[in-house]
């Protein structure tokens, strides 16, 4: 599966969990101790809002601070559905993954940036599922992509504090358990 398709699958998995959020669950804690469910979904919407402008060639400076703060409005689920659909469509445009995007770490091929989005979606799908007490099973292809991502950037992200230390696992642990542990979460 190519990166654009993996992004679609990861987004669908996340959407399935977002749709399960009950009106009384927005304040629930998540495995990200600094975020409740609403904060986590706001992070996801904010990060996903960047996809289309960056794929369209905009720089971080051109986007500016328009995606800072609360981007959920009165209907957080609708905010996620809208931005997710827009990002998936942008990624699936012919040639989109071959474009150059201008991100904070420098210019890179869009497929590298979208791999980061896949990994972020996978980690946070698990976080959201755990917060809600629902099925946390991730798509195997998304897990594999997330592990590839963390093999490339995990140490750097840990040095920034974006990930916790790798959590030890039992010998023979399945790929999802390894991915969650590699992301600094306790499976």
Buried (B, 14 or more C-beta within 10 A) or exposed (E): EEBBBBBBBBBBBBBBBBEBBEEEBBEBBBBBEEBBBBBBBBBBBBBBBBBBBBBEEBEEEEBEEEBEEEBBEEEBBEBBBBBBEBBBEBBBEEEBBEBBBBBEEEEBBBBBBBBBBBBBBBBBBBBBBBBBEEEBEBBEBBBBBBBBBBEBBBEEBBEEEEBBEBBEBEEEBEEBBBBBBBBBBEB
